[in-house]
Amino acid sequence: GHVRTITLNRPDKMNALSHELAWAIVTEVQKAAHDDDVWAIAITGNGRAFCAGLDLSGPGEDTSPLPPQERLMDDISWVGRFALVLRHECDKPVIAGLNGVAAGAGLSLAMAADMRIAARSCRLVAGYPRIGASPDGGLTWTLPQAIGYEQAMRFLLENRTVDADEALRLGFVGDVVDDDTLEGRLAEYCASLTERSPIANRFTKRGIVRATDIDLESHLRFELANIRRAFATDDAKEARKAFFEKRPPSFRGR
């Protein structure tokens, strides 16, 4: 019908984000945003994960569709574009179907959607502290909107893992269903939104986005500057080394 469904399809990698996959998500949402026959957009994952975040084994070759001059002039990465494209560029409702774990940049993608439906086995985790990083992908903007300032701070700084029922209670998601019914519920819900006027829906989203507006592009650049500085520290290098060695990190504040 009028629903465009985008499925992350690296199940062997728990849909971890390579450059190719990440830019494909951005590009496909942009296409759907500018296709008048698409009235609602669903994003979900294939396999047991929604998205495990950045592929730490290596994201592969940079497949940015931007021409060389734009790459030099615009340093917002694909993860920053999740929030820009899903919230600002796309004024159609975007619904994430969380079929499994959403971690790191995968959580940023989920929270950039307008609404979320979670399978009961879903788990949400920021993941950034585990690799010595601060959040990106607009998560410092989308998360407090969804769950409030203090809960966002606790979730991020404590590096908590939240199950589906707690996610519903806190406001990460709006609906929790049994795993085997997620696909049907996601399709049903998206189809129900297309029973309304697509123009009215788009103006409604524009109004809500405007009501919560900040200079999002500047904020994403601020996030990017923070995570770059965090990643360059000795603590971050130790965190990533400990992650791969499956041991607790030893931080020195450097």
FIKOLZA-1660 file (N, C-alpha, C; in steps of 0.1 Angstrom, whole numbers, plus 5000, padded with zeros to 4 digits):
% residues 254
   i   px   py   pz ch aa at
   1 5008 4988 5000  A  G  N
   1 5000 5000 5000  A  G CA
   1 5009 5012 5000  A  G  C
   2 5006 5021 5010  A  H  N
   2 5013 5034 5010  A  H CA
   2 5024 5033 5021  A  H  C
   3 5028 5021 5025  A  V  N
   3 5039 5020 5035  A  V CA
   3 5051 5015 5029  A  V  C
   4 5062 5022 5031  A  R  N
   4 5076 5018 5027  A  R CA
   4 5083 5011 5039  A  R  C
   5 5086 4998 5037  A  T  N
   5 5094 4991 5048  A  T CA
   5 5108 4990 5044  A  T  C
   6 5117 4994 5053  A  I  N
   6 5131 4994 5051  A  I CA
   6 5137 4984 5061  A  I  C
   7 5143 4973 5057  A  T  N
   7 5148 4963 5066  A  T CA
   7 5163 4962 5065  A  T  C
   8 5169 4964 5077  A  L  N
   8 5184 4962 5078  A  L CA
   8 5187 4947 5077  A  L  C
   9 5197 4944 5068  A  N  N
   9 5198 4930 5064  A  N CA
   9 5213 4926 5064  A  N  C
  10 5219 4926 5077  A  R  N
  10 5232 4920 5079  A  R CA
  10 5230 4911 5091  A  R  C
  11 5222 4901 5091  A  P  N
  11 5218 4893 5103  A  P CA
  11 5230 4886 5109  A  P  C
  12 5240 4883 5100  A  D  N
  12 5252 4876 5105  A  D CA
  12 5261 4885 5114  A  D  C
  13 5259 4898 5112  A  K  N
  13 5266 4909 5120  A  K CA
  13 5256 4916 5130  A  K  C
  14 5245 4910 5133  A  M  N
  14 5234 4916 5141  A  M CA
  14 5231 4930 5136  A  M  C
  15 5231 4931 5123  A  N  N
  15 5228 4944 5116  A  N CA
  15 5237 4955 5120  A  N  C
  16 5249 4952 5125  A  A  N
  16 5259 4963 5128  A  A CA
  16 5261 4971 5116  A  A  C
  17 5264 4984 5118  A  L  N
  17 5264 4994 5108  A  L CA
  17 5278 4995 5101  A  L  C
  18 5278 4990 5089  A  S  N
  18 5289 4993 5080  A  S CA
  18 5286 5007 5073  A  S  C
  19 5296 5013 5066  A  H  N
  19 5293 5025 5058  A  H CA
  19 5282 5022 5048  A  H  C
  20 5283 5010 5042  A  E  N
  20 5273 5007 5031  A  E CA
  20 5259 5006 5037  A  E  C
  21 5257 4999 5048  A  L  N
  21 5244 4998 5054  A  L CA
  21 5238 5012 5059  A  L  C
  22 5247 5019 5066  A  A  N
  22 5243 5032 5072  A  A CA
  22 5238 5042 5061  A  A  C
  23 5247 5043 5050  A  W  N
  23 5243 5052 5040  A  W CA
  23 5231 5047 5032  A  W  C
  24 5229 5034 5031  A  A  N
  24 5217 5029 5025  A  A CA
  24 5204 5033 5032  A  A  C
  25 5205 5032 5046  A  I  N
  25 5194 5036 5054  A  I CA
  25 5190 5051 5051  A  I  C
  26 5200 5059 5052  A  V  N
  26 5198 5074 5049  A  V CA
  26 5192 5076 5036  A  V  C
  27 5198 5070 5026  A  T  N
  27 5193 5072 5012  A  T CA
  27 5179 5067 5010  A  T  C
  28 5176 5055 5015  A  E  N
  28 5162 5050 5013  A  E CA
  28 5152 5058 5021  A  E  C
  29 5155 5063 5032  A  V  N
  29 5145 5072 5039  A  V CA
  29 5143 5085 5031  A  V  C
  30 5154 5090 5026  A  Q  N
  30 5153 5102 5017  A  Q CA
  30 5144 5099 5005  A  Q  C
  31 5146 5088 4999  A  K  N
  31 5138 5084 4987  A  K CA
  31 5123 5084 4991  A  K  C
  32 5120 5077 5002  A  A  N
  32 5107 5076 5007  A  A CA
  32 5101 5089 5011  A  A  C
  33 5109 5098 5016  A  A  N
  33 5104 5111 5020  A  A CA
  33 5099 5119 5008  A  A  C
  34 5105 5117 4997  A  H  N
  34 5102 5125 4985  A  H CA
  34 5093 5117 4975  A  H  C
  35 5088 5106 4979  A  D  N
  35 5079 5098 4971  A  D CA
  35 5064 5100 4976  A  D  C
  36 5056 5107 4968  A  D  N
  36 5043 5110 4972  A  D CA
  36 5034 5098 4974  A  D  C
  37 5038 5086 4969  A  D  N
  37 5030 5074 4971  A  D CA
  37 5033 5068 4984  A  D  C
  38 5043 5072 4991  A  V  N
  38 5047 5067 5005  A  V CA
  38 5041 5076 5015  A  V  C
  39 5033 5071 5024  A  W  N
  39 5026 5079 5034  A  W CA
  39 5032 5076 5048  A  W  C
  40 5038 5064 5050  A  A  N
  40 5044 5060 5063  A  A CA
  40 5056 5052 5060  A  A  C
  41 5066 5052 5069  A  I  N
  41 5078 5045 5067  A  I CA
  41 5081 5036 5079  A  I  C
  42 5084 5023 5077  A  A  N
  42 5087 5014 5087  A  A CA
  42 5102 5010 5086  A  A  C
  43 5109 5010 5097  A  I  N
  43 5123 5005 5097  A  I CA
  43 5124 4994 5107  A  I  C
  44 5130 4982 5103  A  T  N
  44 5131 4971 5112  A  T CA
  44 5144 4963 5108  A  T  C
  45 5147 4953 5115  A  G  N
  45 5159 4945 5112  A  G CA
  45 5156 4930 5109  A  G  C
  46 5164 4924 5102  A  N  N
  46 5163 4910 5098  A  N CA
  46 5172 4902 5108  A  N  C
  47 5166 4891 5114  A  G  N
  47 5174 4883 5123  A  G CA
  47 5171 4886 5138  A  G  C
  48 5180 4884 5146  A  R  N
  48 5178 4886 5161  A  R CA
  48 5181 4899 5166  A  R  C
  49 5185 4909 5158  A  A  N
  49 5189 4922 5163  A  A CA
  49 5182 4932 5154  A  A  C
  50 5178 4944 5160  A  F  N
  50 5174 4955 5152  A  F CA
  50 5187 4961 5146  A  F  C
  51 5196 4965 5155  A  C  N
  51 5209 4970 5150  A  C CA
  51 5219 4971 5162  A  C  C
  52 5230 4964 5161  A  A  N
  52 5240 4963 5172  A  A CA
  52 5249 4975 5173  A  A  C
  53 5247 4986 5165  A  G  N
  53 5255 4997 5165  A  G CA
  53 5266 4997 5154  A  G  C
  54 5276 5005 5156  A  L  N
  54 5287 5005 5146  A  L CA
  54 5295 4991 5146  A  L  C
  55 5298 4987 5134  A  D  N
  55 5306 4975 5133  A  D CA
  55 5320 4977 5137  A  D  C
  56 5323 4973 5149  A  L  N
  56 5337 4976 5155  A  L CA
  56 5348 4968 5149  A  L  C
  57 5344 4957 5141  A  S  N
  57 5354 4950 5134  A  S CA
  57 5359 4957 5122  A  S  C
  58 5352 4968 5118  A  G  N
  58 5356 4976 5107  A  G CA
  58 5344 4979 5098  A  G  C
  59 5341 4992 5096  A  P  N
  59 5329 4996 5088  A  P CA
  59 5330 4994 5073  A  P  C
  60 5342 4990 5069  A  G  N
  60 5343 4989 5054  A  G CA
  60 5346 5002 5047  A  G  C
  61 5346 5001 5034  A  E  N
  61 5349 5013 5026  A  E CA
  61 5338 5023 5027  A  E  C
  62 5342 5036 5028  A  D  N
  62 5332 5047 5029  A  D CA
  62 5324 5048 5016  A  D  C
  63 5311 5045 5016  A  T  N
  63 5303 5046 5004  A  T CA
  63 5294 5058 5004  A  T  C
  64 5298 5069 5010  A  S  N
  64 5290 5081 5010  A  S CA
  64 5286 5085 4996  A  S  C
  65 5273 5088 4994  A  P  N
  65 5268 5092 4981  A  P CA
  65 5272 5107 4978  A  P  C
  66 5277 5114 4988  A  L  N
  66 5280 5128 4986  A  L CA
  66 5292 5130 4977  A  L  C
  67 5291 5140 4968  A  P  N
  67 5303 5143 4959  A  P CA
  67 5314 5148 4968  A  P  C
  68 5327 5147 4962  A  P  N
  68 5339 5150 4970  A  P CA
  68 5339 5163 4977  A  P  C
  69 5334 5174 4970  A  Q  N
  69 5334 5187 4976  A  Q CA
  69 5325 5188 4988  A  Q  C
  70 5313 5181 4987  A  E  N
  70 5304 5181 4998  A  E CA
  70 5310 5174 5010  A  E  C
  71 5317 5163 5007  A  R  N
  71 5324 5156 5018  A  R CA
  71 5333 5165 5026  A  R  C
  72 5341 5173 5018  A  L  N
  72 5350 5182 5025  A  L CA
  72 5343 5193 5033  A  L  C
  73 5332 5198 5028  A  M  N
  73 5325 5209 5033  A  M CA
  73 5316 5205 5045  A  M  C
  74 5311 5193 5045  A  D  N
  74 5301 5189 5055  A  D CA
  74 5306 5176 5062  A  D  C
  75 5310 5178 5075  A  D  N
  75 5316 5167 5082  A  D CA
  75 5306 5159 5091  A  D  C
  76 5293 5162 5089  A  I  N
  76 5283 5154 5096  A  I CA
  76 5283 5140 5091  A  I  C
  77 5286 5130 5099  A  S  N
  77 5287 5116 5095  A  S CA
  77 5273 5110 5093  A  S  C
  78 5273 5098 5087  A  W  N
  78 5260 5092 5085  A  W CA
  78 5252 5090 5098  A  W  C
  79 5258 5087 5109  A  V  N
  79 5251 5085 5121  A  V CA
  79 5243 5098 5125  A  V  C
  80 5250 5110 5123  A  G  N
  80 5243 5122 5125  A  G CA
  80 5231 5125 5116  A  G  C
  81 5232 5119 5104  A  R  N
  81 5222 5121 5094  A  R CA
  81 5209 5113 5098  A  R  C
  82 5210 5103 5106  A  F  N
  82 5198 5096 5111  A  F CA
  82 5188 5105 5116  A  F  C
  83 5192 5114 5126  A  A  N
  83 5183 5123 5132  A  A CA
  83 5178 5134 5122  A  A  C
  84 5188 5139 5114  A  L  N
  84 5185 5150 5105  A  L CA
  84 5175 5145 5094  A  L  C
  85 5177 5133 5089  A  V  N
  85 5168 5128 5078  A  V CA
  85 5155 5123 5084  A  V  C
  86 5155 5115 5094  A  L  N
  86 5143 5109 5099  A  L CA
  86 5134 5120 5106  A  L  C
  87 5139 5130 5112  A  R  N
  87 5131 5139 5119  A  R CA
  87 5129 5152 5111  A  R  C
  88 5139 5158 5105  A  H  N
  88 5138 5171 5098  A  H CA
  88 5135 5170 5083  A  H  C
  89 5143 5162 5076  A  E  N
  89 5141 5161 5062  A  E CA
  89 5128 5153 5058  A  E  C
  90 5125 5143 5066  A  C  N
  90 5113 5135 5063  A  C CA
  90 5102 5139 5072  A  C  C
  91 5091 5145 5066  A  D  N
  91 5080 5149 5075  A  D CA
  91 5068 5139 5075  A  D  C
  92 5072 5127 5071  A  K  N
  92 5062 5116 5071  A  K CA
  92 5065 5107 5084  A  K  C
  93 5055 5101 5090  A  P  N
  93 5057 5093 5102  A  P CA
  93 5067 5081 5099  A  P  C
  94 5077 5080 5108  A  V  N
  94 5086 5069 5107  A  V CA
  94 5085 5060 5120  A  V  C
  95 5082 5048 5118  A  I  N
  95 5080 5038 5129  A  I CA
  95 5091 5028 5129  A  I  C
  96 5098 5026 5140  A  A  N
  96 5108 5016 5141  A  A CA
  96 5102 5003 5147  A  A  C
  97 5104 4992 5141  A  G  N
  97 5100 4979 5147  A  G CA
  97 5112 4972 5153  A  G  C
  98 5113 4972 5166  A  L  N
  98 5125 4968 5173  A  L CA
  98 5124 4953 5175  A  L  C
  99 5130 4945 5166  A  N  N
  99 5129 4931 5166  A  N CA
  99 5139 4924 5175  A  N  C
 100 5148 4932 5181  A  G  N
 100 5159 4926 5189  A  G CA
 100 5167 4938 5195  A  G  C
 101 5179 4935 5198  A  V  N
 101 5188 4945 5205  A  V CA
 101 5190 4957 5196  A  V  C
 102 5189 4969 5203  A  A  N
 102 5193 4982 5196  A  A CA
 102 5204 4988 5205  A  A  C
 103 5216 4989 5200  A  A  N
 103 5227 4994 5208  A  A CA
 103 5235 5005 5201  A  A  C
 104 5240 5014 5209  A  G  N
 104 5249 5025 5203  A  G CA
 104 5242 5032 5192  A  G  C
 105 5248 5033 5180  A  A  N
 105 5243 5040 5169  A  A CA
 105 5229 5034 5164  A  A  C
 106 5228 5020 5167  A  G  N
 106 5215 5014 5164  A  G CA
 106 5204 5019 5173  A  G  C
 107 5207 5023 5185  A  L  N
 107 5197 5029 5194  A  L CA
 107 5194 5043 5189  A  L  C
 108 5205 5050 5185  A  S  N
 108 5203 5064 5179  A  S CA
 108 5193 5063 5168  A  S  C
 109 5195 5053 5159  A  L  N
 109 5186 5052 5148  A  L CA
 109 5171 5049 5153  A  L  C
 110 5170 5040 5162  A  A  N
 110 5156 5037 5168  A  A CA
 110 5150 5050 5174  A  A  C
 111 5158 5057 5181  A  M  N
 111 5152 5069 5188  A  M CA
 111 5149 5081 5178  A  M  C
 112 5156 5081 5167  A  A  N
 112 5153 5091 5157  A  A CA
 112 5140 5089 5150  A  A  C
 113 5135 5077 5150  A  A  N
 113 5121 5074 5145  A  A CA
 113 5111 5082 5153  A  A  C
 114 5099 5083 5148  A  D  N
 114 5089 5091 5155  A  D CA
 114 5082 5082 5166  A  D  C
 115 5081 5069 5163  A  M  N
 115 5074 5060 5172  A  M CA
 115 5082 5046 5171  A  M  C
 116 5080 5038 5182  A  R  N
 116 5087 5025 5182  A  R CA
 116 5078 5015 5188  A  R  C
 117 5078 5003 5181  A  I  N
 117 5071 4991 5186  A  I CA
 117 5082 4981 5188  A  I  C
 118 5082 4975 5200  A  A  N
 118 5092 4965 5204  A  A CA
 118 5087 4951 5205  A  A  C
 119 5095 4942 5201  A  A  N
 119 5093 4928 5204  A  A CA
 119 5097 4925 5218  A  A  C
 120 5091 4916 5225  A  R  N
 120 5093 4913 5239  A  R CA
 120 5108 4910 5242  A  R  C
 121 5115 4904 5232  A  S  N
 121 5129 4900 5234  A  S CA
 121 5138 4912 5232  A  S  C
 122 5133 4924 5229  A  C  N
 122 5141 4935 5226  A  C CA
 122 5149 4940 5238  A  C  C
 123 5161 4944 5236  A  R  N
 123 5170 4950 5246  A  R CA
 123 5176 4963 5241  A  R  C
 124 5176 4973 5249  A  L  N
 124 5181 4986 5245  A  L CA
 124 5193 4989 5254  A  L  C
 125 5204 4993 5248  A  V  N
 125 5216 4997 5256  A  V CA
 125 5224 5008 5248  A  V  C
 126 5228 5018 5256  A  A  N
 126 5236 5029 5249  A  A CA
 126 5249 5024 5243  A  A  C
 127 5256 5017 5252  A  G  N
 127 5269 5011 5247  A  G CA
 127 5281 5020 5246  A  G  C
 128 5278 5033 5245  A  Y  N
 128 5289 5043 5243  A  Y CA
 128 5300 5042 5255  A  Y  C
 129 5295 5042 5267  A  P  N
 129 5305 5041 5278  A  P CA
 129 5315 5029 5277  A  P  C
 130 5309 5018 5272  A  R  N
 130 5317 5006 5271  A  R CA
 130 5329 5007 5261  A  R  C
 131 5328 5016 5252  A  I  N
 131 5339 5018 5242  A  I CA
 131 5346 5032 5244  A  I  C
 132 5343 5038 5256  A  G  N
 132 5350 5051 5259  A  G CA
 132 5345 5062 5251  A  G  C
 133 5332 5063 5247  A  A  N
 133 5327 5073 5239  A  A CA
 133 5315 5080 5245  A  A  C
 134 5312 5092 5240  A  S  N
 134 5300 5099 5243  A  S CA
 134 5290 5097 5232  A  S  C
 135 5277 5099 5234  A  P  N
 135 5266 5096 5224  A  P CA
 135 5267 5104 5212  A  P  C
 136 5263 5099 5201  A  D  N
 136 5261 5106 5188  A  D CA
 136 5248 5102 5182  A  D  C
 137 5246 5106 5169  A  G  N
 137 5234 5103 5162  A  G CA
 137 5222 5110 5167  A  G  C
 138 5224 5121 5174  A  G  N
 138 5212 5129 5179  A  G CA
 138 5207 5123 5192  A  G  C
 139 5213 5113 5198  A  L  N
 139 5207 5106 5209  A  L CA
 139 5206 5115 5221  A  L  C
 140 5215 5125 5223  A  T  N
 140 5214 5134 5234  A  T CA
 140 5202 5144 5232  A  T  C
 141 5196 5144 5220  A  W  N
 141 5185 5152 5218  A  W CA
 141 5172 5144 5218  A  W  C
 142 5172 5132 5212  A  T  N
 142 5160 5124 5211  A  T CA
 142 5156 5117 5224  A  T  C
 143 5167 5113 5231  A  L  N
 143 5164 5105 5243  A  L CA
 143 5157 5113 5254  A  L  C
 144 5162 5125 5258  A  P  N
 144 5155 5133 5268  A  P CA
 144 5141 5136 5264  A  P  C
 145 5138 5138 5251  A  Q  N
 145 5124 5140 5247  A  Q CA
 145 5115 5128 5250  A  Q  C
 146 5121 5116 5249  A  A  N
 146 5113 5104 5250  A  A CA
 146 5111 5101 5265  A  A  C
 147 5122 5101 5273  A  I  N
 147 5121 5096 5286  A  I CA
 147 5124 5106 5297  A  I  C
 148 5127 5119 5294  A  G  N
 148 5130 5129 5304  A  G CA
 148 5145 5130 5307  A  G  C
 149 5149 5141 5313  A  Y  N
 149 5163 5145 5315  A  Y CA
 149 5169 5135 5324  A  Y  C
 150 5164 5133 5336  A  E  N
 150 5171 5124 5346  A  E CA
 150 5172 5110 5341  A  E  C
 151 5161 5104 5336  A  Q  N
 151 5162 5090 5331  A  Q CA
 151 5172 5089 5320  A  Q  C
 152 5172 5099 5311  A  A  N
 152 5182 5099 5300  A  A CA
 152 5196 5099 5306  A  A  C
 153 5199 5107 5316  A  M  N
 153 5212 5108 5322  A  M CA
 153 5216 5094 5329  A  M  C
 154 5206 5089 5336  A  R  N
 154 5209 5076 5343  A  R CA
 154 5212 5065 5333  A  R  C
 155 5203 5064 5323  A  F  N
 155 5205 5054 5313  A  F CA
 155 5218 5055 5306  A  F  C
 156 5223 5067 5302  A  L  N
 156 5235 5068 5295  A  L CA
 156 5247 5066 5304  A  L  C
 157 5247 5073 5316  A  L  N
 157 5259 5072 5324  A  L CA
 157 5261 5059 5331  A  L  C
 158 5250 5052 5334  A  E  N
 158 5250 5039 5340  A  E CA
 158 5252 5028 5330  A  E  C
 159 5251 5031 5318  A  N  N
 159 5252 5021 5307  A  N CA
 159 5243 5009 5309  A  N  C
 160 5231 5012 5313  A  R  N
 160 5221 5002 5316  A  R CA
 160 5216 4995 5304  A  R  C
 161 5212 4983 5306  A  T  N
 161 5204 4975 5295  A  T CA
 161 5190 4975 5299  A  T  C
 162 5181 4979 5291  A  V  N
 162 5167 4980 5294  A  V CA
 162 5159 4970 5285  A  V  C
 163 5151 4962 5292  A  D  N
 163 5143 4952 5285  A  D CA
 163 5130 4959 5279  A  D  C
 164 5122 4951 5272  A  A  N
 164 5111 4957 5265  A  A CA
 164 5100 4963 5275  A  A  C
 165 5098 4956 5286  A  D  N
 165 5088 4960 5295  A  D CA
 165 5092 4973 5302  A  D  C
 166 5105 4974 5306  A  E  N
 166 5110 4986 5312  A  E CA
 166 5110 4998 5302  A  E  C
 167 5113 4994 5289  A  A  N
 167 5114 5004 5279  A  A CA
 167 5100 5010 5277  A  A  C
 168 5089 5002 5278  A  L  N
 168 5076 5007 5277  A  L CA
 168 5072 5016 5289  A  L  C
 169 5076 5012 5301  A  R  N
 169 5073 5020 5313  A  R CA
 169 5081 5033 5312  A  R  C
 170 5093 5034 5308  A  L  N
 170 5101 5046 5308  A  L CA
 170 5097 5055 5296  A  L  C
 171 5092 5050 5285  A  G  N
 171 5088 5058 5274  A  G CA
 171 5097 5057 5262  A  G  C
 172 5107 5047 5262  A  F  N
 172 5115 5045 5250  A  F CA
 172 5106 5040 5238  A  F  C
 173 5096 5032 5241  A  V  N
 173 5087 5026 5231  A  V CA
 173 5073 5029 5235  A  V  C
 174 5064 5027 5225  A  G  N
 174 5050 5030 5227  A  G CA
 174 5042 5017 5228  A  G  C
 175 5048 5006 5224  A  D  N
 175 5040 4993 5223  A  D CA
 175 5050 4982 5224  A  D  C
 176 5046 4971 5231  A  V  N
 176 5054 4959 5232  A  V CA
 176 5045 4947 5228  A  V  C
 177 5050 4939 5219  A  V  N
 177 5043 4927 5215  A  V CA
 177 5051 4915 5215  A  V  C
 178 5045 4903 5214  A  D  N
 178 5053 4891 5214  A  D CA
 178 5061 4890 5201  A  D  C
 179 5072 4884 5202  A  D  N
 179 5082 4884 5190  A  D CA
 179 5075 4879 5177  A  D  C
 180 5067 4869 5178  A  D  N
 180 5062 4863 5166  A  D CA
 180 5051 4872 5160  A  D  C
 181 5047 4882 5167  A  T  N
 181 5036 4891 5161  A  T CA
 181 5041 4905 5157  A  T  C
 182 5054 4907 5159  A  L  N
 182 5060 4921 5157  A  L CA
 182 5058 4925 5142  A  L  C
 183 5061 4916 5133  A  E  N
 183 5060 4920 5119  A  E CA
 183 5046 4923 5115  A  E  C
 184 5037 4916 5120  A  G  N
 184 5023 4918 5117  A  G CA
 184 5018 4931 5123  A  G  C
 185 5022 4933 5136  A  R  N
 185 5017 4945 5143  A  R CA
 185 5023 4958 5137  A  R  C
 186 5036 4957 5133  A  L  N
 186 5043 4969 5126  A  L CA
 186 5035 4972 5113  A  L  C
 187 5032 4962 5105  A  A  N
 187 5025 4964 5093  A  A CA
 187 5011 4970 5095  A  A  C
 188 5005 4964 5105  A  E  N
 188 4991 4969 5108  A  E CA
 188 4991 4983 5113  A  E  C
 189 5000 4986 5122  A  Y  N
 189 5000 5000 5127  A  Y CA
 189 5004 5010 5116  A  Y  C
 190 5014 5007 5108  A  C  N
 190 5018 5016 5097  A  C CA
 190 5006 5018 5087  A  C  C
 191 4999 5007 5084  A  A  N
 191 4988 5008 5075  A  A CA
 191 4977 5017 5081  A  A  C
 192 4975 5016 5095  A  S  N
 192 4964 5024 5101  A  S CA
 192 4967 5039 5099  A  S  C
 193 4980 5043 5099  A  L  N
 193 4984 5057 5098  A  L CA
 193 4981 5062 5084  A  L  C
 194 4980 5053 5074  A  T  N
 194 4977 5057 5060  A  T CA
 194 4962 5058 5058  A  T  C
 195 4954 5056 5068  A  E  N
 195 4940 5058 5067  A  E CA
 195 4937 5073 5069  A  E  C
 196 4947 5081 5074  A  R  N
 196 4945 5095 5075  A  R CA
 196 4951 5102 5063  A  R  C
 197 4947 5115 5062  A  S  N
 197 4953 5123 5051  A  S CA
 197 4968 5124 5052  A  S  C
 198 4975 5120 5042  A  P  N
 198 4990 5121 5043  A  P CA
 198 4994 5135 5044  A  P  C
 199 4987 5145 5039  A  I  N
 199 4991 5159 5040  A  I CA
 199 4989 5163 5054  A  I  C
 200 4978 5160 5061  A  A  N
 200 4975 5163 5075  A  A CA
 200 4986 5157 5084  A  A  C
 201 4989 5144 5081  A  N  N
 201 5000 5137 5089  A  N CA
 201 5013 5145 5088  A  N  C
 202 5016 5149 5076  A  R  N
 202 5029 5156 5074  A  R CA
 202 5030 5169 5081  A  R  C
 203 5018 5177 5080  A  F  N
 203 5018 5190 5087  A  F CA
 203 5018 5187 5103  A  F  C
 204 5012 5177 5107  A  T  N
 204 5012 5173 5121  A  T CA
 204 5026 5171 5126  A  T  C
 205 5034 5163 5118  A  K  N
 205 5048 5160 5122  A  K CA
 205 5056 5173 5122  A  K  C
 206 5054 5181 5112  A  R  N
 206 5061 5194 5111  A  R CA
 206 5059 5202 5124  A  R  C
 207 5046 5202 5128  A  G  N
 207 5043 5210 5140  A  G CA
 207 5050 5205 5152  A  G  C
 208 5049 5192 5154  A  I  N
 208 5055 5186 5166  A  I CA
 208 5071 5188 5166  A  I  C
 209 5077 5186 5154  A  V  N
 209 5091 5188 5153  A  V CA
 209 5095 5202 5156  A  V  C
 210 5087 5211 5151  A  R  N
 210 5090 5226 5153  A  R CA
 210 5089 5229 5168  A  R  C
 211 5079 5223 5175  A  A  N
 211 5077 5226 5189  A  A CA
 211 5088 5221 5198  A  A  C
 212 5096 5211 5193  A  T  N
 212 5107 5206 5200  A  T CA
 212 5120 5210 5194  A  T  C
 213 5120 5220 5186  A  D  N
 213 5131 5223 5177  A  D CA
 213 5143 5230 5184  A  D  C
 214 5155 5226 5180  A  I  N
 214 5167 5232 5183  A  I CA
 214 5174 5234 5170  A  I  C
 215 5186 5240 5171  A  D  N
 215 5195 5240 5159  A  D CA
 215 5201 5226 5158  A  D  C
 216 5194 5217 5152  A  L  N
 216 5198 5203 5152  A  L CA
 216 5211 5201 5146  A  L  C
 217 5214 5208 5135  A  E  N
 217 5226 5206 5128  A  E CA
 217 5238 5210 5136  A  E  C
 218 5237 5221 5143  A  S  N
 218 5247 5225 5152  A  S CA
 218 5249 5216 5164  A  S  C
 219 5238 5210 5169  A  H  N
 219 5239 5201 5180  A  H CA
 219 5246 5188 5175  A  H  C
 220 5243 5183 5163  A  L  N
 220 5249 5171 5158  A  L CA
 220 5264 5174 5156  A  L  C
 221 5268 5185 5152  A  R  N
 221 5282 5189 5151  A  R CA
 221 5289 5189 5165  A  R  C
 222 5281 5194 5175  A  F  N
 222 5287 5194 5188  A  F CA
 222 5288 5180 5193  A  F  C
 223 5279 5171 5191  A  E  N
 223 5280 5157 5195  A  E CA
 223 5292 5150 5188  A  E  C
 224 5294 5153 5175  A  L  N
 224 5305 5148 5167  A  L CA
 224 5318 5152 5173  A  L  C
 225 5319 5165 5176  A  A  N
 225 5332 5170 5182  A  A CA
 225 5335 5163 5195  A  A  C
 226 5324 5161 5203  A  N  N
 226 5326 5154 5216  A  N CA
 226 5331 5140 5215  A  N  C
 227 5324 5132 5206  A  I  N
 227 5328 5118 5204  A  I CA
 227 5342 5117 5198  A  I  C
 228 5346 5126 5189  A  R  N
 228 5359 5125 5184  A  R CA
 228 5370 5128 5194  A  R  C
 229 5367 5137 5203  A  R  N
 229 5376 5140 5214  A  R CA
 229 5377 5129 5224  A  R  C
 230 5365 5123 5227  A  A  N
 230 5365 5112 5236  A  A CA
 230 5372 5100 5230  A  A  C
 231 5370 5097 5218  A  F  N
 231 5376 5085 5211  A  F CA
 231 5392 5087 5211  A  F  C
 232 5397 5099 5211  A  A  N
 232 5411 5101 5210  A  A CA
 232 5418 5099 5223  A  A  C
 233 5411 5098 5234  A  T  N
 233 5417 5097 5247  A  T CA
 233 5423 5083 5250  A  T  C
 234 5433 5082 5259  A  D  N
 234 5438 5069 5263  A  D CA
 234 5427 5060 5269  A  D  C
 235 5418 5066 5277  A  D  N
 235 5407 5059 5283  A  D CA
 235 5399 5052 5272  A  D  C
 236 5396 5059 5261  A  A  N
 236 5388 5052 5250  A  A CA
 236 5396 5041 5243  A  A  C
 237 5409 5043 5242  A  K  N
 237 5417 5032 5236  A  K CA
 237 5417 5020 5245  A  K  C
 238 5418 5022 5258  A  E  N
 238 5417 5012 5268  A  E CA
 238 5404 5005 5268  A  E  C
 239 5393 5013 5266  A  A  N
 239 5380 5007 5266  A  A CA
 239 5378 4998 5255  A  A  C
 240 5382 5002 5243  A  R  N
 240 5380 4993 5231  A  R CA
 240 5389 4981 5232  A  R  C
 241 5401 4982 5238  A  K  N
 241 5410 4971 5239  A  K CA
 241 5404 4961 5249  A  K  C
 242 5398 4966 5260  A  A  N
 242 5391 4957 5270  A  A CA
 242 5379 4951 5264  A  A  C
 243 5372 4958 5255  A  F  N
 243 5360 4953 5249  A  F CA
 243 5363 4940 5241  A  F  C
 244 5374 4941 5233  A  F  N
 244 5377 4929 5225  A  F CA
 244 5384 4918 5233  A  F  C
 245 5390 4922 5244  A  E  N
 245 5396 4912 5253  A  E CA
 245 5387 4906 5263  A  E  C
 246 5374 4912 5263  A  K  N
 246 5364 4907 5272  A  K CA
 246 5368 4908 5287  A  K  C
 247 5373 4920 5291  A  R  N
 247 5377 4922 5304  A  R CA
 247 5373 4936 5309  A  R  C
 248 5372 4939 5322  A  P  N
 248 5369 4952 5326  A  P CA
 248 5380 4962 5322  A  P  C
 249 5377 4974 5318  A  P  N
 249 5387 4984 5315  A  P CA
 249 5393 4990 5327  A  P  C
 250 5405 4995 5326  A  S  N
 250 5412 5002 5337  A  S CA
 250 5414 5017 5332  A  S  C
 251 5405 5026 5337  A  F  N
 251 5405 5040 5333  A  F CA
 251 5415 5048 5342  A  F  C
 252 5421 5058 5335  A  R  N
 252 5430 5067 5342  A  R CA
 252 5427 5081 5341  A  R  C
 253 5416 5084 5334  A  G  N
 253 5412 5098 5333  A  G CA
 253 5421 5106 5324  A  G  C
 254 5426 5099 5313  A  R  N
 254 5435 5106 5304  A  R CA
 254 5430 5104 5290  A  R  C
% end
